[in-house]
Amino acid sequence: MKIINDIRALDVGEVIEKADLREYTTYKAGGTALGIVFPKDVEGLIILLKYLREKKVKHKILGRGSNLIFGDEDYKGILIKLDALDSLEVKGNEIQVGAGYPLIKLATRLSRLGYTGLEFATGIPGTVGGAIYMNAGAYKSDMGYIVKSVKVLTPRYRVVEMNNYDMHFHYRSSFLQQNPDYVCLEATLILKKGNPEEIMQLIEDRKKRRLETQPLEYPSAGSVFRNPEGDYAGRLIEEIGYKGYTIGDACVSTKHANFIINLGNAKGNDIKRLILEIQKKVKEQYGIELKIEQEFVE
């Protein structure tokens, strides 16, 4: 295929043609992408983006696929994975980390070193870049609390540093979501020193609780809906009788109703249908518009 051959000729990094999206999403669902490119450095990323934009080729940055739902049709575009941007440097309480660094690995590593503030992320399967894009969080904390600054690539291919205030961190939202032509390259985090034993005990306690209350034995993408103010999405889904409800192999978890799981061969379109059906039923019965945390990729 010409686009793939052109990208290979750019020599910007590894290229996988006709990539099976089930291998690149935590739902383990979706069709095939035209290609996935792994730029070897920022310069390679710039060359790639210039080509894709000039040729008007659809493209998207892909982290660990932990918040994305692809349909079963082929994704007629290029996905970009920044796995090579995985540098890590610890300078006192400041941590500089690349966008491609796995979030769970980072949180666990720093926690073991006695840094506190990132414990909430030890159960979030994404990359640093994806977590900043989503302002990922748990246990009443999120990335916005610990990010000092973010190095981004602008739509004009300049590398600039944005401070916390400029990132517009809000609940599961950030500047990057509103400005998708900006790309997170690196972040500087500020953490405090704590007691390593206490930090690891807290992480272990939370892990145990997650195993008891969340269907982690199945592919999923975590919580489907945000909790409406003063209520819980899981409770509302239970109340409309959808706990255990299935469309194909897409199933509302019987352990936690705000999780949709893949029982084995769920289709991306089935997951999407189930999410939209739940949203509609809750709106009809309670007048509450549940906000979807996950992203449908067309």
PEKA-V593561 format. One record per residue. N is the residue number from 1. PHI is phi in radians with two decimals (* if undefined). PSI is psi as a letter, one per 40 degrees, with the letter a starting at -180 (* if undefined). Layout:
N_PHI_PSI, N_PHI_PSI
This chain:
1_*_h, 2_-1.05_d, 3_-1.04_d, 4_-1.13_d, 5_-1.10_d, 6_-1.07_d, 7_-1.15_d, 8_-1.07_d, 9_-1.18_d, 10_-1.22_d, 11_0.97_f, 12_-1.74_e, 13_2.70_a, 14_-1.14_i, 15_-2.22_h, 16_-1.97_h, 17_-1.54_i, 18_0.87_f, 19_-1.35_h, 20_-1.34_h, 21_-1.21_e, 22_-1.11_d, 23_-1.48_e, 24_-2.15_e, 25_-2.30_i, 26_-1.30_e, 27_-1.29_e, 28_0.99_f, 29_-2.51_i, 30_2.18_i, 31_-1.58_b, 32_-2.12_h, 33_-1.64_i, 34_-0.90_d, 35_-3.03_i, 36_-2.13_h, 37_-2.06_h, 38_-1.98_g, 39_-1.00_h, 40_-1.44_e, 41_-2.87_i, 42_-1.12_d, 43_-1.06_d, 44_-1.11_d, 45_-1.07_d, 46_-1.08_d, 47_-1.04_d, 48_-1.11_d, 49_-1.10_d, 50_-1.05_d, 51_-1.10_d, 52_-1.09_d, 53_-1.26_d, 54_-1.10_d, 55_-1.54_e, 56_0.98_f, 57_-1.59_h, 58_-1.04_h, 59_-2.71_i, 60_-2.72_i, 61_-1.36_h, 62_-2.11_h, 63_-1.50_b, 64_-1.71_e, 65_1.14_f, 66_-1.58_e, 67_-2.47_e, 68_-2.06_i, 69_-2.16_h, 70_-1.62_i, 71_-1.28_i, 72_-1.50_e, 73_-1.25_i, 74_-1.14_h, 75_-1.43_h, 76_-1.50_g, 77_-2.87_a, 78_-1.94_h, 79_-1.72_i, 80_-2.10_h, 81_-1.95_h, 82_-1.72_f, 83_-1.00_d, 84_-1.27_e, 85_-1.52_g, 86_-2.17_f, 87_-1.21_i, 88_-2.56_h, 89_-2.41_h, 90_-1.86_h, 91_-2.18_g, 92_1.10_b, 93_-1.55_e, 94_-1.76_h, 95_-2.13_h, 96_-1.76_h, 97_-2.48_h, 98_-1.27_i, 99_-1.10_d, 100_-1.51_e, 101_-1.24_h, 102_-1.12_h, 103_-1.16_d, 104_-1.09_d, 105_-1.06_d, 106_-1.12_d, 107_-1.09_d, 108_-1.18_d, 109_-1.09_d, 110_-1.23_d, 111_-1.11_d, 112_-1.15_d, 113_-1.41_e, 114_1.63_e, 115_-1.60_h, 116_-2.00_i, 117_2.24_e, 118_-2.01_e, 119_-1.02_d, 120_-1.03_d, 121_-1.59_e, 122_-1.24_e, 123_-2.10_e, 124_-1.88_h, 125_-1.47_g, 126_-2.42_a, 127_-1.81_i, 128_-1.05_d, 129_-1.08_d, 130_-1.12_d, 131_-1.16_d, 132_-1.26_d, 133_-0.98_d, 134_-1.53_e, 135_0.85_f, 136_-1.06_i, 137_-2.86_i, 138_-2.95_i, 139_0.92_f, 140_1.08_f, 141_-2.43_i, 142_-2.78_a, 143_-1.09_d, 144_-1.03_d, 145_-1.33_d, 146_-2.10_e, 147_-1.42_h, 148_-1.51_d, 149_-2.75_i, 150_-2.33_h, 151_-1.54_h, 152_-2.21_i, 153_-1.74_h, 154_-1.44_i, 155_-1.05_e, 156_-1.71_e, 157_1.19_f, 158_-1.75_i, 159_-1.66_h, 160_-2.26_i, 161_-1.88_h, 162_-1.93_h, 163_-1.44_i, 164_-0.97_d, 165_-1.06_d, 166_-1.21_e, 167_-1.37_e, 168_0.91_f, 169_-1.23_h, 170_-2.39_a, 171_-0.98_h, 172_0.90_f, 173_-2.61_i, 174_-2.77_i, 175_-0.95_d, 176_-1.14_d, 177_-1.15_d, 178_-1.41_e, 179_-2.31_g, 180_-1.15_e, 181_-1.41_e, 182_-1.56_i, 183_-2.15_h, 184_-1.25_h, 185_-1.92_d, 186_-2.83_i, 187_-2.34_i, 188_-1.95_h, 189_-1.86_i, 190_-2.04_h, 191_-2.17_i, 192_-1.88_i, 193_-1.47_i, 194_-2.46_a, 195_-1.56_h, 196_-0.97_d, 197_-1.13_d, 198_-1.16_d, 199_-1.10_d, 200_-1.20_d, 201_-1.17_d, 202_-1.07_d, 203_-1.10_d, 204_-1.13_d, 205_-1.10_d, 206_-1.20_d, 207_-1.08_d, 208_-1.07_d, 209_-1.15_d, 210_-1.07_d, 211_-1.08_d, 212_-1.37_d, 213_-1.99_e, 214_-2.17_i, 215_-1.43_g, 216_-1.26_e, 217_-1.40_e, 218_-2.06_i, 219_-1.11_h, 220_-2.77_a, 221_-2.25_f, 222_1.31_a, 223_-1.09_h, 224_-1.42_d, 225_-2.05_i, 226_-1.24_i, 227_-1.27_h, 228_-1.17_i, 229_-1.00_h, 230_1.35_e, 231_-2.60_a, 232_-2.24_h, 233_-1.04_d, 234_-1.02_d, 235_-1.12_d, 236_-1.12_d, 237_-1.16_d, 238_-1.09_d, 239_-1.10_d, 240_-1.50_e, 241_1.40_f, 242_-1.75_e, 243_-1.14_h, 244_1.51_e, 245_-1.20_i, 246_-2.25_i, 247_-2.24_h, 248_1.06_b, 249_-1.73_e, 250_-1.55_h, 251_-2.38_h, 252_-1.30_h, 253_-1.04_h, 254_-1.41_e, 255_-1.56_d, 256_-2.64_h, 257_-1.20_e, 258_-1.61_e, 259_-2.00_h, 260_-1.88_h, 261_-2.07_i, 262_-1.73_h, 263_-1.32_e, 264_2.83_d, 265_-2.41_f, 266_-1.14_i, 267_-1.59_i, 268_-1.01_d, 269_-1.18_d, 270_-1.18_d, 271_-1.08_d, 272_-1.09_d, 273_-1.02_d, 274_-1.14_d, 275_-1.08_d, 276_-1.18_d, 277_-1.15_d, 278_-1.07_d, 279_-1.01_d, 280_-1.16_d, 281_-1.13_d, 282_-1.12_d, 283_-1.11_d, 284_-1.14_d, 285_-1.48_d, 286_-2.11_e, 287_1.23_e, 288_-1.87_h, 289_-1.57_g, 290_-1.16_h, 291_-1.59_h, 292_-1.38_h, 293_-1.42_d, 294_-1.59_i, 295_-2.01_h, 296_-1.47_h, 297_-1.80_h, 298_-1.64_*
